[in-house]
Amino acid sequence: MKIASFNINGIKARITALPDWLKEAEPDVVCLQEIKSVDENFPREIFEDLRYSVETHGQKGFNGVAILSKLPLEDVARGLPGDDEDTQARWIEATVMGEIPVRVCGLYLPNGNPVPGPKYDYKLSWMERLRQRAQALLETEEIALMCGDYNIIPQQEDVARPDDWREDALFRPESRAAYQRILNLGFTDALRSVNGASGTYSFWDYQAGAWDKNDGIRIDHFLLSPQAADRLNTCEIDAHVRGREKPSDHVPISVDLDA
């Protein structure tokens, strides 16, 4: 089963690029972030024509997540548990009914800038709720994963210019420690389990020729439960997509599981 994650930075802006990539990569399941669309305006017919069922958790103008799946989806849930007053559309999960069920959680973690401030406080509180949800997932002993734009640079090898990011919310020690607490529960960073190379990025800013200079960061991650990690064959980043016409500033990342 090939499962992908892709922050598309606006479905309207990627209305051609996303279907083109889907036809090329042929993932079974895709978690999307930053669809920037309310549910009723998401162009689901385009993806249904490609044999994907569509589940969205949208929001007008920003945020928004979705799952596209060629396999049946059950028990779809929207919104990260733990704060009933949080209206930001950043979390969606469902069970993918392949030969073996897989619980797939798609997330768009808050950016958190500027630091200090309420946006950073929200990021850290969201990450604590994520840790709690991650713990609950482990307790089910299901094949489960959490994927998406984490807005976390885990280590120095995940950024081209570490010194320029020291005080950024994506690389602050508190952010990285919160991410590590989730890993310490027993999750596996899929990419780093198969590829330890530095210079492996998933995001390049639109400014200052970042793509041409490979001035990137790795902030899109797959975290796998032990049951999912045992079935991992590979994890890949489709970096070439960043060089295409009208690209997102992120590129797809995918895992292949025996499932």
C-alpha positions in Angstrom: 0.0 0.0 0.0 1.5 3.3 -1.1 0.4 6.2 1.2 1.5 9.8 0.4 1.4 13.2 2.1 1.4 16.5 0.2 1.0 20.0 1.4 -0.4 21.5 -1.8 -0.6 25.1 -0.6 -4.0 25.7 -2.1 -6.2 23.4 -4.2 -7.0 26.1 -6.6 -3.4 26.9 -7.3 -2.6 23.2 -7.7 -5.6 22.2 -9.7 -3.5 20.9 -12.6 -0.2 20.0 -10.7 -1.9 17.7 -8.2 -3.8 15.5 -10.7 -0.7 15.3 -12.8 1.4 14.0 -9.9 -1.4 11.5 -8.9 -1.4 10.0 -12.3 2.4 9.7 -12.3 2.9 8.4 -8.7 -0.3 6.4 -8.4 -0.6 6.4 -4.6 -3.3 4.4 -3.0 -3.9 7.0 -0.3 -3.0 10.7 -0.1 -3.2 13.0 2.8 -3.4 16.6 1.7 -2.6 19.8 3.7 -3.4 23.4 3.2 -6.3 22.8 0.8 -7.5 26.3 1.6 -11.1 25.5 0.7 -14.4 24.8 2.5 -15.7 21.3 2.0 -18.4 22.2 -0.5 -16.0 24.0 -2.8 -13.4 21.2 -3.0 -13.2 20.0 -6.6 -13.9 16.4 -5.6 -15.1 15.3 -9.1 -11.5 15.7 -10.5 -10.2 13.1 -8.0 -13.2 10.9 -8.1 -12.6 10.6 -11.9 -9.2 9.2 -10.9 -10.9 6.6 -8.7 -10.3 8.3 -5.4 -12.9 8.8 -2.7 -12.6 12.1 -1.0 -12.9 13.2 2.6 -12.2 16.8 3.6 -12.0 18.9 6.7 -11.9 22.3 5.1 -11.7 25.9 6.1 -12.1 29.1 4.1 -8.9 30.7 2.8 -6.4 28.8 4.9 -5.5 25.5 6.6 -7.7 22.5 5.6 -6.8 18.8 5.3 -8.1 16.0 3.2 -7.7 12.3 2.5 -8.0 10.8 -1.0 -8.2 7.0 -1.2 -8.6 4.3 -3.8 -9.5 1.9 -1.0 -12.6 2.2 1.2 -12.4 4.5 4.2 -14.2 3.8 7.5 -14.5 5.7 10.8 -13.5 9.1 9.4 -12.9 11.7 12.2 -12.1 15.4 11.9 -10.3 17.6 14.4 -7.6 16.8 16.8 -9.1 15.7 20.1 -8.4 17.7 23.3 -9.8 21.2 22.7 -13.5 21.6 21.7 -12.9 25.3 21.1 -10.2 24.8 18.4 -11.9 25.6 15.1 -8.8 25.3 12.9 -9.0 22.5 10.3 -5.7 20.7 10.9 -6.5 17.1 11.5 -8.3 14.2 9.7 -8.1 10.5 10.2 -9.7 7.4 8.8 -9.2 3.6 8.6 -8.1 2.5 5.1 -9.6 -0.9 4.4 -7.0 -2.7 2.5 -6.2 -6.4 2.9 -5.1 -5.3 6.4 -6.7 -2.1 7.9 -4.4 0.9 8.4 -5.3 3.9 10.6 -4.1 7.0 8.6 -4.0 10.4 10.3 -3.3 13.5 8.2 -2.1 16.6 10.0 -1.1 20.2 9.4 0.7 21.3 12.5 0.7 25.0 13.4 3.7 27.1 12.2 4.0 29.0 15.5 5.7 32.2 14.4 6.4 34.7 15.7 8.2 33.6 18.8 7.3 34.3 21.6 3.6 34.9 21.3 0.2 33.3 21.2 0.8 31.5 17.9 3.8 29.7 19.4 1.8 28.9 22.6 -0.9 27.4 20.3 1.7 25.3 18.4 3.1 23.8 21.6 -0.3 23.1 23.1 -1.4 21.5 19.8 1.7 19.3 19.9 0.8 18.2 23.4 -2.6 17.2 22.2 -0.9 15.4 19.3 1.2 13.5 21.8 -1.9 12.4 23.6 -3.6 11.2 20.4 -0.4 9.4 19.5 -0.4 7.6 22.8 -4.0 6.6 22.2 -3.2 5.3 18.8 -0.4 3.1 20.2 -2.7 1.7 22.8 -5.0 0.3 20.0 -2.0 -1.8 18.8 -3.3 -1.1 15.2 -1.2 -0.4 12.1 -1.3 3.3 12.4 0.6 6.4 11.1 0.5 10.1 11.4 1.7 12.1 8.3 1.7 15.6 7.0 3.3 19.0 7.4 4.6 19.0 10.9 6.3 22.4 10.6 9.1 20.9 12.7 12.8 20.6 11.6 13.9 17.7 13.7 17.7 17.8 13.4 20.5 19.9 12.0 20.8 17.6 9.0 17.2 18.5 8.1 18.1 22.1 7.2 20.5 23.6 4.8 21.4 26.7 6.9 20.8 25.8 10.6 22.0 29.1 12.0 19.4 31.0 10.1 16.6 29.0 11.8 17.8 28.9 15.4 15.0 31.2 16.7 12.3 30.1 14.3 9.3 28.2 15.7 10.1 25.3 13.4 13.6 24.8 14.9 13.3 26.1 18.4 14.5 23.6 21.1 11.0 23.5 22.6 9.5 22.5 19.3 12.0 19.9 18.6 11.7 18.5 22.1 7.9 18.2 21.7 8.4 16.3 18.5 10.9 14.0 20.2 8.5 13.3 23.0 6.1 11.8 20.3 8.9 9.7 18.8 9.9 8.5 22.3 6.4 7.0 22.7 7.5 4.4 20.2 7.0 6.0 16.8 9.4 5.7 13.9 10.4 8.6 11.6 9.9 6.7 8.3 12.3 8.6 6.2 15.2 8.5 8.7 14.7 4.7 9.2 15.7 4.2 5.5 17.7 7.3 4.6 20.1 9.0 7.0 21.5 11.4 4.4 21.7 15.1 5.1 20.4 17.5 2.4 17.1 15.6 2.1 14.4 18.2 2.2 10.6 18.5 1.6 10.2 22.3 1.5 11.9 25.1 -0.4 10.7 28.7 0.0 9.5 30.6 -3.1 12.0 33.4 -2.2 15.7 34.0 -3.0 16.1 31.1 -5.4 15.8 28.5 -2.6 15.0 25.6 -4.9 17.9 26.3 -7.3 20.3 26.5 -4.3 18.8 23.5 -2.6 18.3 25.8 0.4 15.6 23.6 1.9 14.2 22.1 5.1 12.6 18.8 6.0 9.3 19.4 7.7 7.0 16.8 6.1 7.1 13.6 8.0 5.6 10.1 8.4 5.6 8.8 12.0 4.8 5.1 12.2 3.5 2.9 15.0 5.6 -0.2 15.7 3.0 -2.3 13.8 3.3 0.0 10.8 7.1 0.3 11.0 7.4 -3.5 10.9 5.7 -3.3 7.5 7.7 -0.4 6.0 9.4 -1.2 2.7 10.5 2.3 1.8 10.0 6.0 2.3 10.6 8.5 -0.5 10.4 12.2 -1.2 9.4 13.3 -4.7 11.7 16.3 -4.8 11.6 16.7 -8.5 8.0 18.0 -8.3 9.3 21.3 -6.8 10.9 22.1 -10.2 7.7 21.9 -12.2 5.4 24.7 -13.3 3.3 26.3 -10.5 4.6 24.1 -7.8 3.8 24.0 -4.1 6.6 25.1 -1.9 6.3 21.5 -0.4 6.8 18.2 -2.3 5.1 14.8 -1.7 6.5 12.3 0.6 5.3 8.6 0.6 5.7 5.3 2.3 5.2 1.8 0.9 3.8 -0.6 3.5 3.1 -4.4 3.3 -0.7 -3.9 4.0 
